[in-house]
């Protein structure tokens, strides 16, 4: 693993454990086992570091959402597949999921970082599904981004409950979550 990756992982771990405001370069250097010169070779300041971490996490999410995606499947199967991949990502990469969830709307993240092209394929796939469903008259007529947020919010809420041991995620519960996410945007 590279020193840059060590720094990013140490930062993610510390943010997950302590929250962003408590994380200092001194703590990051200690956790990553690097000196200040090494950190400043890669990142000019804490904001730059946090934004790069956000970019890396979003890229990882985008890659996982599109894994095995088949645009030839029917509308519901495509939707369900992407939502299931979102849920799998959140379970397999809990720190990255929590970081994205906590900081996507934070002023700590630069506005241009929220509209990254790194996960554009997955965003476009979701919005295309919604737009197609609206044209077919089966998905609510509203801004496709709002529909996406509604369906995404259901998955996010369920995963958050799972992360705090509120309930397990059985195959049946996963299926129920996919159904609820879908039905929330149907006409």
Secondary structure, DSSP 4 states (H G I P E B T S, - for coil): --HHHHHHHHHHHHHHHH-GGG--HHHHHHHHT--HHHHHHH-SSHHHHHHHHHHHHHHHHHHHHHTT--TTS-HHHHHHHHHHHHHHHHHHTHHHHHHHHHHTTSTTS-HHHHT-STTHHHHHHHHHHHHHHHHTT-B-SS-HHHHHHHHHHHHHHHHHHHHTTSS---HHHHHHHHHHHHHTTB-
